[in-house]
Amino acid sequence: MQRLGFIHDMMDVKVLLLLVLSRCNYPVSTQEAYELCYQDDCLSYFDVCTALPEMVKSGHIRQVEGEKYEITDKGRETAGLTEDSIAFTVRQRAENAVAAFNRKMRRSSFVKTSVTAREGGDYSVLLELEDEMGSLMKLELLAPDQRQGERLAKLFEKKAEEIYNLTMTELLDDEDNG
């Protein structure tokens, strides 16, 4: 029976990985590489787990930051030569997935949170929003327990820009009305 889809052998997996890694602005974990490459039902997680170490050994990618990977110059050159062999629809879906990944990673680099225990048994929640120029806002809140502190941090990560805009609007509107 004929296999449908783009991925037919390990070489196809490696070509797709090179395309994805050449478009990523940040190192990726094995799971992230799999999710970005999963544009074809014929790709399995185990294919990616097999291909990544082989590609490190061949010098097309390198392992960084523990369990993350990024493309090398050799890999980028090979990607430029081989990406035309990827089916157009698969390439488009992979590029869209990488663009979304890059946006998510860029945003997460500007939003920082930490939850630390204090002596009294409560927790300090530090919430920060930055941009390319530096810090826009730092806010420290007190939480009665770790669970609530982590919840505050997680919600801030989702709504950091809204909270910043609301704070600025409230402060500046009061000045304009006076």
C-alpha positions in Angstrom: 0.0 0.0 0.0 1.3 3.4 -0.9 2.0 5.9 1.9 0.2 9.2 1.5 1.7 12.6 2.4 5.1 14.1 2.1 7.1 12.1 4.7 8.2 8.8 3.2 11.6 8.2 4.7 14.2 9.7 7.2 15.6 12.0 4.5 12.2 13.7 4.2 12.1 14.2 8.0 15.5 15.8 8.0 14.7 18.1 5.1 11.6 19.3 6.8 13.5 19.7 10.1 16.1 21.8 8.3 13.4 24.0 6.8 11.7 24.5 10.2 14.9 25.2 12.1 16.1 27.6 9.4 13.0 29.7 10.0 13.1 29.5 13.8 14.5 32.6 15.6 14.9 30.6 18.8 16.3 27.2 19.8 13.6 24.5 19.9 13.1 21.4 22.1 12.4 18.0 20.6 8.7 18.4 21.3 8.6 21.9 19.7 10.5 20.6 16.6 7.9 17.8 16.3 4.9 20.2 16.7 6.4 22.6 14.1 7.1 19.8 11.7 3.8 17.9 12.2 2.2 19.0 9.0 1.8 15.5 7.6 0.2 12.4 9.2 3.2 10.3 8.2 5.5 12.1 10.6 6.0 10.5 14.0 7.6 11.8 17.2 10.0 9.0 17.0 11.2 10.1 13.6 12.1 13.5 15.0 13.8 11.9 18.0 15.9 9.8 15.6 16.7 12.6 13.2 17.8 15.3 15.6 20.8 13.4 17.1 21.8 12.2 13.6 21.7 15.8 12.3 23.8 17.0 15.3 26.4 14.3 14.4 26.4 15.5 10.8 26.9 19.1 11.8 23.6 20.4 10.4 22.3 21.4 13.8 23.7 21.9 17.2 22.4 21.2 20.7 22.2 24.3 22.9 20.8 25.1 26.3 20.5 21.5 27.4 17.9 19.8 25.3 17.3 22.5 22.6 18.5 22.6 19.1 19.4 25.3 16.5 20.5 25.2 12.9 24.2 25.6 12.0 25.6 27.5 8.9 26.0 24.1 7.2 22.4 23.2 8.0 21.1 26.6 6.7 23.0 26.1 3.4 21.6 22.6 3.0 18.1 23.9 3.9 18.4 26.5 1.1 19.3 23.8 -1.4 16.7 21.2 -0.3 13.5 23.1 0.7 12.1 23.1 -2.8 11.7 19.4 -2.5 9.0 19.9 0.2 5.4 19.9 -1.0 4.1 23.5 -1.2 1.2 22.9 1.2 3.4 21.2 3.8 6.0 24.0 3.5 3.3 26.7 3.9 1.8 25.1 7.0 5.3 24.6 8.5 6.2 28.2 7.8 3.0 29.4 9.4 3.6 27.3 12.5 7.1 28.7 12.8 5.9 32.2 12.4 3.4 31.7 15.3 6.1 30.0 17.4 8.5 33.0 16.8 5.8 35.5 17.8 5.0 33.5 20.9 8.7 33.2 21.9 9.3 36.9 21.2 6.4 38.0 23.4 7.4 35.6 26.2 10.8 37.2 26.3 9.2 40.5 27.2 6.9 39.2 29.9 8.6 38.0 33.1 7.1 36.6 36.3 8.4 35.1 39.5 6.8 33.8 42.7 8.9 33.7 45.8 8.1 32.7 49.4 8.4 35.3 52.1 9.2 34.8 55.8 5.6 35.2 57.0 4.3 32.3 54.9 2.9 34.4 52.1 4.3 34.9 48.6 5.7 37.8 46.6 4.7 37.9 43.0 6.9 40.0 40.7 5.3 40.9 37.3 7.4 42.6 34.7 6.7 43.9 31.1 9.5 45.0 28.9 10.1 46.0 25.3 13.1 46.4 23.1 14.2 49.5 25.0 13.9 48.2 28.5 11.4 47.9 31.3 7.9 49.3 30.8 6.4 48.2 34.1 7.3 46.3 37.3 4.6 45.3 39.7 5.0 43.4 42.9 1.9 41.8 44.5 1.4 39.9 47.7 -0.3 36.5 47.5 -1.5 34.5 50.6 -0.3 31.2 49.2 1.8 29.7 46.4 -1.2 28.5 44.3 -2.7 32.0 44.1 0.7 33.5 43.4 1.3 31.2 40.5 -2.2 31.9 39.2 -1.5 35.6 39.3 1.7 35.1 37.4 0.0 32.9 34.8 -2.8 35.4 34.2 -0.3 38.3 34.0 1.5 36.3 31.2 -1.7 36.2 29.3 -2.8 39.8 29.9 0.4 41.8 30.4 -0.3 44.3 27.7 -3.9 44.8 28.7 -2.9 45.5 32.3 -0.2 47.9 31.2 -2.6 49.8 28.9 -5.3 49.9 31.6 -2.9 51.2 34.2 -1.6 53.9 31.8 -5.2 54.9 30.8 -6.4 55.1 34.4 -3.4 57.2 35.5 -3.4 59.5 32.5 -7.2 59.9 32.3 -7.2 61.2 35.9 -4.6 63.8 35.0 -6.6 64.9 31.9 -9.7 65.3 33.9 -8.0 67.5 36.5 
